[in-house]
Amino acid sequence: MPPEIENEVKLFISGGIEKWSGATGVDVINACKTIKDSLDKQLGPSFHCVMGEGFSFEVTAQAKSSLYVYFAGRLGVLVFKC
């Protein structure tokens, strides 16, 4: 992703995770839905969000539209547009 878009996406990711964090951990289903909906509204439709611990992936995405980050060192978040 271009750096300016990447920073914006990271803000959406951290906001979605913080919104759905609780004493028992992160509600990954609602966090992913929040992140995806926010990205679709801001950057256009067809974004996807995958979140969890210990997963691998192989996806086909639009050029320069995928981002894989770790949140708090253990929670992997994959965002891509296809």
GIRAQUI-V696492 format. One line per field, one symbol per residue. phi: phi as a letter, one per 40 degrees, with the letter a starting at -180 (. if undefined). A space follows every 50 residues. Layout:
# GIRAQUI-V696492
phi->???
This chain:
# GIRAQUI-V696492
phi->.cdccdcccccccccccccbcacchbccccccccccccccccbhcgcbbb aibgbbaabbbcdfbbabbbbfgbccbbbabb
